[in-house]
C-alpha cells in the first residue's frame, strides 16, 4: 500500500490528539479511510466503514453545539477503536492484513525509556523498526518521577494519553509482545503503560509474553533481536509473565 499523503497523515494524527479535538470533519475522515483501503457507505451524516476481514462499524457527524459535518467526542472515540482493530495508528498508518495467530502472528518487541518507545515488528523473516516520541510535557526530557512530582497550574503533569494510545495501537496490531525497559515506580515507563492498558485496554495485557528489565538506552538492535528469539522462538506455549516487583503469573 502506498504511503499516505501529508494531509491524510495529519488527519490520522489529529484523531489521536489529547484532549480530543472538536474540529475534525467527516469529509476529512472519509478521505483518510478511503486512502487506507476501507469500504465505505455514506448516508447523510452517517458513514459505515469496513476494513478487509473486519466487522462493519459506523461513525456519524453532528451533535449539540457542533457544526454540521464535525465529529463529536463519541464519534472520534469510535473511530479510534475502529482504527485500533485494523492495526492502524500514526506510527503504523496501514491496516494489518489478516494472518495466523499465536506464534505465527506478528510479534512485537517494545523498548521503553524516558524519551521514546522503540518498536521492532517481526513478521516471518521481515523486520520493521519504528520509533514513537511523547508529546507536550512528556517530550521535555525530564524523568517521569520529576514530571509527576512537579506542580503545574495547581495540578500534576497530565499523562500523555495520545502517546500511550499510539503504543496501545501498536500492541493491538501484534499477536505477541515482549516489553523491555528499566526504572522504578513512576520513573518506569513499563509501569505507566501497564496501568494504562489495565484501565483502558485490559485485553491487550494478555498479549505480553514477558516484561524484562534491561538498560534500554544502551540496548542494540542485535541484542533486541536476540531477546526476541529467546522469548518468542517457535514454542507453542507462552512463558510465565514476569513483571518487575510482582510474583510471576502464567498465560
C-alpha positions as CSV (number, residue, x, y, z in Angstrom):
1,X,0.0,0.0,0.0
2,X,1.4,3.5,-0.9
3,X,2.4,6.0,1.8
4,X,-0.3,8.4,3.0
5,X,-0.2,11.9,1.8
6,X,0.8,14.6,4.3
7,X,-2.8,15.7,4.5
8,X,-4.0,12.2,5.4
9,X,-1.2,11.7,7.8
10,X,-2.1,14.9,9.6
11,X,-5.8,13.8,9.8
12,X,-4.7,10.5,11.3
13,X,-2.5,12.2,13.9
14,X,-5.4,14.6,14.7
15,X,-7.6,11.6,15.6
16,X,-5.2,10.7,18.4
17,X,-4.8,14.3,19.8
18,X,-5.5,14.6,23.5
19,X,-7.7,16.3,24.6
20,X,-10.0,15.3,21.7
21,X,-10.2,17.9,19.0
22,X,-13.7,19.3,18.1
23,X,-12.9,20.5,14.5
24,X,-12.4,17.1,12.7
25,X,-14.7,16.9,9.7
26,X,-16.4,13.8,8.5
27,X,-15.3,14.5,4.9
28,X,-11.6,14.5,6.0
29,X,-12.1,11.2,7.8
30,X,-13.9,9.7,4.8
31,X,-11.0,10.7,2.6
32,X,-8.5,9.2,5.0
33,X,-10.4,5.9,5.3
34,X,-10.6,5.6,1.5
35,X,-6.8,6.1,1.3
36,X,-6.4,3.3,3.9
37,X,-8.5,1.0,1.7
38,X,-11.7,0.8,3.8
39,X,-15.0,0.0,2.2
40,X,-17.4,3.0,2.8
41,X,-21.1,3.6,2.5
42,X,-22.3,7.1,3.4
43,X,-25.9,8.0,4.3
44,X,-26.1,11.7,5.1
45,X,-24.1,12.3,8.2
46,X,-23.6,8.6,8.9
47,X,-20.6,6.7,7.5
48,X,-20.4,2.9,7.5
49,X,-16.9,1.5,7.5
50,X,-15.4,-1.9,6.9
51,X,-11.7,-2.9,6.6
52,X,-10.8,-6.2,5.0
53,X,-11.6,-9.2,7.3
54,X,-13.1,-6.9,9.8
55,X,-16.7,-6.2,11.1
56,X,-18.8,-3.3,9.8
57,X,-18.7,-0.2,12.1
58,X,-20.0,3.3,11.7
59,X,-19.4,6.9,12.7
60,X,-21.6,9.9,12.3
61,X,-21.2,13.7,12.5
62,X,-23.2,16.5,14.1
63,X,-24.3,16.8,17.7
64,X,-25.1,19.5,20.2
65,X,-23.0,22.7,19.7
66,X,-21.1,21.3,16.7
67,X,-21.1,22.5,13.1
68,X,-22.8,20.2,10.6
69,X,-20.1,17.7,9.5
70,X,-18.0,17.9,12.6
71,X,-17.3,14.7,14.7
72,X,-18.1,14.8,18.4
73,X,-16.0,13.1,21.1
74,X,-18.0,9.9,21.0
75,X,-17.6,9.6,17.2
76,X,-13.8,10.2,17.5
77,X,-13.5,7.5,20.2
78,X,-15.4,5.1,18.0
79,X,-13.1,6.0,15.1
80,X,-10.1,5.3,17.3
81,X,-11.4,1.9,18.3
82,X,-12.1,1.1,14.6
83,X,-8.6,2.0,13.6
84,X,-7.1,0.1,16.6
85,X,-9.0,-3.0,15.4
86,X,-7.5,-2.6,12.0
87,X,-4.0,-2.2,13.5
88,X,-3.7,1.5,12.3
89,X,-2.1,4.3,14.2
90,X,0.0,7.4,13.4
91,X,3.1,5.2,13.8
92,X,1.7,2.4,11.6
93,X,-0.6,4.1,9.0
94,X,-1.8,0.9,7.2
95,X,-4.2,-1.9,8.1
96,X,-2.6,-5.1,9.3
97,X,-3.6,-7.9,6.9
98,X,-5.4,-10.9,8.3
99,X,-2.9,-13.6,9.2
100,X,-2.2,-16.5,11.5
101,X,-2.4,-16.1,15.3
102,X,-0.3,-17.4,18.1
103,X,3.4,-18.0,17.4
104,X,2.9,-17.4,13.7
105,X,1.3,-13.9,14.2
106,X,3.0,-10.6,14.1
107,X,5.4,-10.3,17.0
108,X,6.4,-7.0,18.6
109,X,9.4,-6.1,20.8
110,X,8.7,-2.8,22.6
111,X,11.6,-1.0,24.3
112,X,10.6,1.9,26.6
113,X,12.7,4.6,28.2
114,X,12.1,8.2,29.4
115,X,12.5,9.7,25.9
116,X,10.9,7.3,23.4
117,X,9.4,3.9,22.5
118,X,11.4,1.8,20.1
119,X,9.4,-0.9,18.3
120,X,10.6,-3.9,16.3
121,X,7.8,-5.8,14.4
122,X,8.8,-9.3,13.4
123,X,6.7,-10.8,10.6
124,X,8.3,-14.1,9.5
125,X,11.8,-13.1,8.3
126,X,10.8,-9.4,7.9
127,X,11.8,-6.8,10.5
128,X,10.1,-3.4,10.7
129,X,11.6,-0.8,13.1
130,X,9.8,2.4,14.2
131,X,10.2,5.0,17.0
132,X,7.4,6.8,18.8
133,X,8.1,10.0,20.7
134,X,6.0,11.6,23.5
135,X,4.2,14.9,23.1
136,X,3.9,18.1,25.2
137,X,5.2,17.9,28.7
138,X,6.3,14.3,28.2
139,X,8.6,15.4,25.4
140,X,10.6,17.8,27.6
141,X,13.2,15.2,28.5
142,X,12.5,15.3,32.3
143,X,12.3,12.0,34.2
144,X,8.8,10.7,34.8
145,X,9.3,10.9,38.6
146,X,10.1,14.6,38.3
147,X,7.2,15.3,36.0
148,X,4.7,13.7,38.3
149,X,6.1,15.5,41.4
150,X,6.0,18.8,39.7
151,X,3.0,21.1,40.2
152,X,1.7,22.7,37.0
153,X,-1.1,25.2,37.4
154,X,-2.1,23.6,40.6
155,X,-2.2,20.1,39.1
156,X,0.3,17.3,38.4
157,X,1.6,17.0,34.9
158,X,-1.1,15.1,32.9
159,X,-0.4,11.7,31.4
160,X,0.3,11.8,27.7
161,X,-2.7,9.7,26.6
162,X,-2.1,10.3,22.9
163,X,1.4,8.8,23.3
164,X,0.1,5.8,25.3
165,X,-2.7,5.2,22.8
166,X,-0.1,5.1,20.0
167,X,1.8,2.4,21.9
168,X,-1.5,0.6,22.6
169,X,-2.4,0.6,18.9
170,X,1.0,-1.0,18.1
171,X,0.3,-3.7,20.7
172,X,-3.2,-4.2,19.3
173,X,-1.7,-4.9,15.9
174,X,0.5,-7.6,17.2
175,X,-0.2,-11.2,18.3
176,X,2.5,-11.4,21.0
177,X,4.6,-8.6,22.7
178,X,7.9,-8.5,24.6
179,X,8.2,-5.4,26.8
180,X,11.6,-4.2,27.7
181,X,12.7,-1.2,29.8
182,X,14.1,-0.1,33.2
183,X,13.4,2.2,36.1
184,X,11.4,2.1,39.4
185,X,8.0,3.4,40.3
186,X,6.8,6.4,38.4
187,X,10.2,6.5,36.5
188,X,9.4,3.2,34.9
189,X,7.5,3.7,31.7
190,X,6.6,0.0,31.7
191,X,4.6,0.5,34.8
192,X,2.9,3.6,33.4
193,X,2.0,1.7,30.2
194,X,0.7,-1.3,32.1
195,X,-1.6,0.8,34.3
196,X,-2.9,2.5,31.1
197,X,-3.6,-0.9,29.4
198,X,-5.2,-2.4,32.5
199,X,-7.5,0.6,32.7
200,X,-8.4,1.2,29.1
201,X,-7.4,-1.9,27.2
202,X,-7.3,-4.8,29.6
203,X,-7.4,-7.4,26.9
204,X,-4.1,-6.2,25.5
205,X,-2.2,-7.2,28.7
206,X,-2.7,-10.8,27.7
207,X,-0.5,-10.3,24.6
208,X,2.6,-9.7,26.7
209,X,4.7,-12.8,26.8
210,X,7.3,-11.2,29.1
211,X,8.3,-7.9,30.8
212,X,12.1,-7.6,31.3
213,X,14.5,-5.1,32.9
214,X,17.3,-4.0,30.5
215,X,19.4,-0.9,30.0
216,X,17.0,0.4,27.3
217,X,19.2,3.4,26.3
218,X,22.2,1.1,25.5
219,X,20.3,-1.8,24.0
220,X,21.5,-2.6,20.4
221,X,19.3,-4.0,17.7
222,X,21.2,-7.2,17.7
223,X,20.5,-7.6,21.5
224,X,16.9,-6.8,21.0
225,X,16.5,-9.5,18.3
226,X,18.4,-12.0,20.4
227,X,15.9,-11.4,23.3
228,X,13.1,-11.8,20.8
229,X,14.4,-15.2,19.7
230,X,14.7,-16.2,23.3
231,X,11.2,-15.3,24.2
232,X,9.2,-15.9,21.0
233,X,11.1,-18.8,19.5
234,X,8.8,-21.4,17.9
235,X,7.3,-22.8,21.1
236,X,3.5,-23.3,21.2
237,X,3.2,-22.3,24.8
238,X,3.6,-18.9,26.5
239,X,6.3,-18.1,29.0
240,X,5.3,-17.0,32.5
241,X,4.8,-13.3,32.6
242,X,7.4,-11.7,34.8
243,X,6.5,-8.2,36.0
244,X,9.2,-6.4,38.0
245,X,8.2,-6.3,41.7
246,X,5.4,-8.9,41.3
247,X,5.1,-12.6,41.5
248,X,5.1,-14.4,38.1
249,X,1.8,-15.4,36.5
250,X,1.1,-17.7,33.6
251,X,-0.8,-17.0,30.4
